[in-house]
């Protein structure tokens, strides 16, 4: 039996950001998890099983919303009632800057990886990217994008909870798998990858 070590346990709630989103993912706010699960399940059923079109569905929902709000405002002005409680709909400059900074980090990281692969500097990185793209392509051939998003939502609402509850046992199994993969990778690296010649940086600069 695995002995638990509280000092080495990962705080999953903090790892997920520690906010309301983490509370929903870990079902600390169970009503939020139920709303997300039911909403995504309903949308998936409507578009995948009932045959609804995404564009027409969004347009109809927006049309119904605008129709209700318009006549609500008109009736409120005629009957001296309060107007619909609609907040100011605008995006702050701070939110735009934060989103742009986050996108810049991801884009620069992707461009750096593409640059190293294009120059042939890192065969290991090339193999990782190639295998990852092949896996994505294979999964995409089996299921469509909406189903993939739905599966992602289901996993995000289940995997963190299971890991938080059985973290010690899962970490033990993952360590064993990691050691096996490292051993196999070293064998491939010694037998194949290290025998492939690569031009040095000085040779590339001279060329």
Secondary structure as GFF3:
##gff-version 3
##sequence-region A 1 207
A	DSSP	three_ten_helix	6	8	.	.	.	ID=ss1
A	DSSP	alpha_helix	12	15	.	.	.	ID=ss2
A	DSSP	alpha_helix	20	25	.	.	.	ID=ss3
A	DSSP	alpha_helix	30	44	.	.	.	ID=ss4
A	DSSP	pi_helix	45	49	.	.	.	ID=ss5
A	DSSP	alpha_helix	54	78	.	.	.	ID=ss6
A	DSSP	alpha_helix	93	118	.	.	.	ID=ss7
A	DSSP	alpha_helix	123	142	.	.	.	ID=ss8
A	DSSP	alpha_helix	145	156	.	.	.	ID=ss9
A	DSSP	alpha_helix	159	165	.	.	.	ID=ss10
A	DSSP	alpha_helix	167	191	.	.	.	ID=ss11
A	DSSP	three_ten_helix	193	195	.	.	.	ID=ss12
A	DSSP	alpha_helix	201	206	.	.	.	ID=ss13
###
